[in-house]
Amino acid sequence: MRGRVWRALCPFKNYSLVLFLFFSVLIVLLHKRHIHWRSFGLKVSSVSVLVLDCLRDAIFWPETPLLKSKFSLNDTSDPAHRGSWQKSGGDFLLARLHNRTFLAGVAGHVEDHHNGSYSAVFSLLWEGNAQVEVTLVHPSEAVTVLQKLTQEQPDRIYFQSFFRSGSVTETTTCNICLNANQQKLCNYTDINTGEPWFCYKPKILDCDLGLSSVGRKDLSKVPLFGYNKVGNYLPGCPNIYLLLVVLYLFLGPPGGNQSTVETRATGYYYQGAWQALDGTAVQQFNSTAISQCLKGKTVYIYGDSTVRQWYEYLTKALPELKEFDLQSSKQTGPCMALDFVNKVLLTFRSHGPPIRFGSMPVSQLHYIANELDRVAGGSDTLVVIGIWSHFSTFPIEVYIRRLLNIRRAVVRLLTRAPATMVIIRTANPKELTLYETLTNSDWFSLQRDKVLRAIFEGVNVRLVDAWEMILAHHLPHKLHPESDIIKNMVDVLLSYICPIAGSFKSSFKKLDSSTIGDVP
């Protein structure tokens, strides 16, 4: 009965406004310590919980087992260890089909049958041999650990602000929510978006003397071998947790009666070049073609370091694009480059906190939603957004709230300037050390990737599917992909801007103007 109720509520055009207000109240309650991080969704109205389920459905994950006091490889489902077969699902697996000779590859879709077995489904997009590669990123027990970490220790990455007045300096801790009973706070909550940010007040200096905020890792409170031997579940031994299956298939015309399975691939590589499956003709752009495509255009890039890579790629690819020294950090921006001859303006600015890299003056804590409200827009304006990596240690509700703010700003921009093109970069898989697993696991990234797609569904934006573009490629997974992958991403970006006539068929519905005011 409950499932029917929330599915009935999801289409209501007013649900997004309720959801936005719900998260606003939720963050305030967290700050006031009326509820704890682990209490998300428990002390709110039943309507708000049902609305939140509309997004929770997008990130549904099978129930994972409780951690055992002792763990042995005999408990694995791998028959090589002569153990019993696993009877439940919840393992995190990635799959791809590839051919190194053709420089071809496509991401697969893994179906969890919730009984210890899985199916990997692929699109067959070239003739010839292919290898199937399935990687067990995390067993279900590790997913249990990651869920506990997020609930119980979202502050395992902490932030600091430096205060200075003359020769006097002080350093205090900052975060999205802090314990107000422990110490007085400096409130840096953004007045326009309501995005919260707090620092403990310095003992001597005033709050307005804050100079910068920088992320720090603190794994001292993370019980690596707590949670009943959690160390056994995390990928400290990749030889144990990497499952590689190699098959050789001849991909010819199918024979017999076969059922059709939806593989959901958005594209594939062939001869090292990305081929989109949504109708977009992805072109190969050299420096001259890039200059012609961007001629007369202003490009605003907002987000984290994964889209800063695009800014850096374009500034290197275009010799006429000259960077201005704005006396700002190269990591956080603002950065600006201008091609005076072709009238191309390219900018980059980091999203607002939380930010783990480098340091940033408090005056430069700019939020993407606010920046979008300052963009005039038009047919000569391109907006690129990429924001996900720095939110991995926080409960998913924090990320949802940020995206809702950005979506509202995107809709306002498209309302006043419908010809503006907005392109969003998705999350991507990466290499996983123990530290990365605890703070930025691919499992965290996958949840945020799904939420981003769900929140922007129905908005007239276009996606660069970084998740599949990295998963399908033969190069190693990296947070900051190698240059071959970046070139393919930029080629997709430019193919959206300068399409071959009639090639692009958008999968996103244009919003009815009558509902724009209610879109989160």
Secondary structure, DSSP 8 states (H G I E B T S, - for coil): -HHHHHHHHTT-TTHHHHHHHHHHHHHHHHHHTSS-GGGTTTSS-HHHHHHHHHHHGGG---------SS--GGGSS-GGGT---------EEEEEEEETTTTEEEE-EEEE-SSS-EEEE----SSS--EEEEEEEE-HHHHHHHHHHHHH-GGGEEEEEEEEETTEEEEEEEESS--TTTS-EEE---TTT----EEE--SSS-GGGEEEEEEEE--TTS-TTHHHHGGGTSSS-HHHH--------------S----------EEEETTEEEESSS-------HHHHHHHHTT-EEEEEESHHHHHHHHHHHHH-TT-EEE--SSBTTTB-EEEEETTTTEEEEEEE-SS---SS-B-GGG---HHHHHHT----TTEEEEEE--GGGTTS-HHHHHHHHHHHHHHHHHHHHH-TT-EEEEE--------HHHHHHH-HHHHHHHHHHHHHHTTTSS-EEE-HHHHHHSSSS---SS--HHHHHHHHHHHHHHHS--TT----SS----GGGGGG--
